């Protein structure tokens, strides 16, 4: 989704996320207490707690992750929330992707510890690392790297975390990805690399020092 053809797509998702949270909190003012009985056990979830406990608990963990509510996330995990469920109403994101997008490092770590798939992709190909890199959330990027996130995962437009970090001017994130082994010459679907999108001289230098090259000419187009 975060293709470089139009960064307005990312801003639209931000609006979508915020609107989803506001609407959900208004319509479904639920919390972990809704799903807990006398102990933190998914067996305590019953129709007496809510009409559709499975759906609501997934909605609750999405909201808590996006807001960075660590204690709520931990509680919902203990209550049986599926940390890998995708939210069909919010572009197929997971709780981990939402937490990473918003820079909530401790929530990201808690979800990973609970078994969240670090390389889960939305239908548009976005991963937690792609979003974290785009937004410059260095600590989240480091946590995902430590959890063996795919450094070279691409969205549907072929864009990688490194390309996005370079494009948005996040030098520290660029360096972290390079140090971790990200492919500096990875190309998007248009054949462009992070070096082409480097938005500062410092980023350009860091990429060149790591062996980045300008994209090879496209002979078919005579370029």
C-alpha positions as CSV (number, residue, x, y, z in Angstrom):
1,X,0.0,0.0,0.0
2,X,2.8,2.4,0.8
3,X,3.9,2.6,-2.8
4,X,5.8,5.7,-3.7
5,X,3.5,6.6,-6.5
6,X,1.3,8.4,-4.0
7,X,2.0,8.8,-0.3
8,X,-1.5,10.0,0.2
9,X,-2.5,6.4,0.4
10,X,-0.6,6.1,3.7
11,X,-2.3,9.3,5.0
12,X,-5.6,7.7,4.0
13,X,-4.8,4.7,6.1
14,X,-4.0,6.9,9.1
15,X,-7.4,8.5,8.7
16,X,-9.0,5.0,8.3
17,X,-7.3,3.7,11.5
18,X,-8.3,6.7,13.6
19,X,-11.9,6.6,12.3
20,X,-12.1,2.9,13.0
21,X,-10.9,3.4,16.6
22,X,-13.3,6.3,17.3
23,X,-16.3,4.4,15.9
24,X,-15.4,1.2,17.6
25,X,-15.0,2.8,21.0
26,X,-18.3,4.6,20.6
27,X,-20.3,1.5,19.4
28,X,-18.4,-1.1,21.4
29,X,-17.1,0.3,24.6
30,X,-15.5,-3.0,25.6
31,X,-12.4,-3.8,27.5
32,X,-10.5,-6.8,28.8
33,X,-12.8,-7.0,31.8
34,X,-15.6,-8.0,29.4
35,X,-13.7,-11.2,28.5
36,X,-12.3,-12.1,31.9
37,X,-14.0,-14.2,34.4
38,X,-12.3,-15.0,37.7
39,X,-9.1,-15.8,35.9
40,X,-7.3,-15.0,32.7
41,X,-8.6,-17.9,30.6
42,X,-10.4,-18.0,27.3
43,X,-12.7,-20.6,28.8
44,X,-14.3,-17.8,30.8
45,X,-15.5,-16.1,27.6
46,X,-19.2,-16.9,27.1
47,X,-22.4,-15.4,25.6
48,X,-23.1,-13.9,29.0
49,X,-20.1,-11.6,28.5
50,X,-21.1,-10.3,25.1
51,X,-23.2,-11.4,22.2
52,X,-20.3,-12.2,19.9
53,X,-17.3,-12.7,22.2
54,X,-14.9,-13.9,19.5
55,X,-15.5,-11.0,17.2
56,X,-15.5,-8.4,20.0
57,X,-12.3,-9.7,21.6
58,X,-10.5,-9.4,18.3
59,X,-11.8,-5.9,17.8
60,X,-10.7,-5.0,21.3
61,X,-7.1,-6.2,20.8
62,X,-6.9,-4.3,17.5
63,X,-8.0,-1.1,19.3
64,X,-5.7,-1.6,22.3
65,X,-2.7,-2.3,20.0
66,X,-3.3,0.7,17.9
67,X,-3.6,2.9,21.0
68,X,-0.6,1.4,22.7
69,X,-2.5,0.2,25.7
70,X,0.0,-2.5,26.8
71,X,-1.9,-3.8,29.9
72,X,-5.1,-4.1,27.9
73,X,-3.2,-6.0,25.1
74,X,-1.7,-8.4,27.7
75,X,-5.0,-8.9,29.3
76,X,-6.8,-9.7,26.0
77,X,-4.0,-12.1,25.0
78,X,-4.5,-13.9,28.3
79,X,-8.3,-13.9,27.7
80,X,-7.8,-15.8,24.4
81,X,-7.5,-13.1,21.7
82,X,-6.0,-14.3,18.4
83,X,-2.9,-12.2,17.9
84,X,-2.8,-13.1,14.2
85,X,-6.4,-12.2,13.3
86,X,-6.8,-9.8,10.4
87,X,-9.2,-6.9,10.6
88,X,-11.2,-6.9,7.3
89,X,-12.6,-3.5,8.1
90,X,-9.2,-1.9,8.3
91,X,-7.4,-3.0,5.2
92,X,-6.5,-6.5,6.5
93,X,-4.2,-5.3,9.2
94,X,-3.2,-7.3,12.3
95,X,-2.7,-6.1,15.9
96,X,1.0,-6.2,15.3
97,X,0.8,-4.1,12.2
98,X,-1.3,-1.5,14.0
99,X,1.1,-1.3,16.9
100,X,4.1,-1.0,14.7
101,X,2.4,1.7,12.5
102,X,1.8,3.8,15.6
103,X,5.2,3.2,17.2
104,X,4.2,1.3,20.2
105,X,7.3,-0.7,20.9
106,X,6.3,-2.5,24.1
107,X,3.0,-3.6,22.6
108,X,4.9,-4.9,19.6
109,X,7.2,-6.9,21.9
110,X,4.2,-8.3,23.8
111,X,2.4,-9.4,20.7
112,X,5.6,-11.0,19.3
113,X,6.1,-12.8,22.6
114,X,2.5,-14.1,22.3
115,X,3.2,-15.6,18.9
116,X,2.3,-12.8,16.5
117,X,3.5,-13.4,13.0
118,X,6.1,-10.8,12.4
119,X,5.9,-11.1,8.6
120,X,2.1,-11.1,8.3
121,X,1.1,-9.0,5.3
122,X,-2.1,-7.1,4.6
123,X,-3.8,-7.7,1.3
124,X,-1.8,-4.8,-0.1
125,X,1.5,-6.4,1.0
126,X,2.3,-4.2,4.0
127,X,4.1,-5.7,7.0
128,X,4.8,-4.3,10.5
129,X,8.4,-3.6,9.5
130,X,7.3,-1.7,6.3
131,X,5.0,0.6,8.3
132,X,7.5,1.1,11.2
133,X,10.3,2.0,8.7
134,X,8.1,4.4,6.8
135,X,7.1,6.2,10.0
136,X,10.6,6.3,11.4
137,X,9.9,4.2,14.5
138,X,13.4,3.1,15.2
139,X,12.8,1.1,18.4
140,X,9.9,-0.8,16.7
141,X,12.2,-1.5,13.7
142,X,14.9,-2.9,16.1
143,X,12.3,-5.1,17.9
144,X,11.1,-6.5,14.6
145,X,14.6,-7.1,13.4
146,X,15.4,-9.0,16.6
147,X,12.3,-11.1,16.0
148,X,13.7,-12.0,12.6
149,X,11.3,-10.0,10.5
150,X,11.8,-10.3,6.7
151,X,14.0,-7.3,6.0
152,X,13.3,-7.4,2.3
153,X,9.6,-8.0,2.3
154,X,7.8,-6.0,-0.4
155,X,4.4,-4.5,-0.7
156,X,2.3,-4.9,-3.8
157,X,4.3,-2.1,-5.5
158,X,7.6,-3.8,-4.7
159,X,8.5,-1.3,-2.0
160,X,10.7,-2.4,0.8
161,X,11.2,-1.0,4.4
162,X,14.6,0.3,3.4
163,X,13.3,2.2,0.3
164,X,10.6,3.8,2.5
165,X,13.0,4.8,5.3
166,X,15.3,6.3,2.7
167,X,12.4,8.1,1.0
168,X,11.1,9.6,4.3
169,X,14.5,10.7,5.6
170,X,14.9,8.3,8.5
171,X,18.6,7.9,8.6
172,X,18.8,5.9,11.9
173,X,16.2,3.4,10.5
174,X,18.2,3.2,7.2
175,X,21.4,2.4,9.1
176,X,19.6,-0.2,11.4
177,X,18.2,-2.0,8.3
178,X,21.5,-1.9,6.5
179,X,23.4,-3.3,9.6
180,X,20.8,-6.0,9.9
181,X,21.4,-7.1,6.3
182,X,18.7,-5.5,4.2
183,X,19.3,-5.7,0.5
184,X,20.4,-2.2,-0.4
185,X,19.8,-2.7,-4.2
186,X,16.3,-4.1,-3.9
187,X,14.1,-2.6,-6.6
188,X,10.5,-1.7,-6.6
189,X,8.1,-2.6,-9.4
190,X,9.4,0.4,-11.4
191,X,13.0,-0.7,-11.0
192,X,13.9,2.0,-8.5
193,X,16.1,1.5,-5.5
194,X,16.5,3.1,-2.1
195,X,19.4,5.2,-3.4
196,X,17.1,6.8,-6.0
197,X,14.7,7.7,-3.3
198,X,17.3,8.9,-0.7
199,X,15.9,12.2,0.6
200,X,19.1,13.5,2.3
201,X,22.8,13.5,1.4
202,X,23.5,11.5,4.7
203,X,21.1,8.7,3.6
204,X,22.6,8.7,0.1
205,X,26.1,8.4,1.6
206,X,25.1,5.6,4.0
207,X,23.6,3.6,1.2
208,X,26.6,4.1,-1.1
209,X,28.9,3.0,1.7
210,X,26.8,-0.2,2.0
211,X,27.2,-0.9,-1.7
212,X,24.1,0.6,-3.1
213,X,24.1,1.2,-6.8
214,X,21.8,3.3,-9.1
215,X,19.2,1.1,-10.9
216,X,20.5,-0.4,-14.1
217,X,19.1,1.2,-17.3
218,X,16.0,-0.4,-18.7
219,X,17.2,-1.5,-22.1
220,X,13.7,-2.3,-23.3
221,X,12.7,1.3,-22.8
222,X,15.9,2.7,-24.2
223,X,16.8,4.5,-21.0
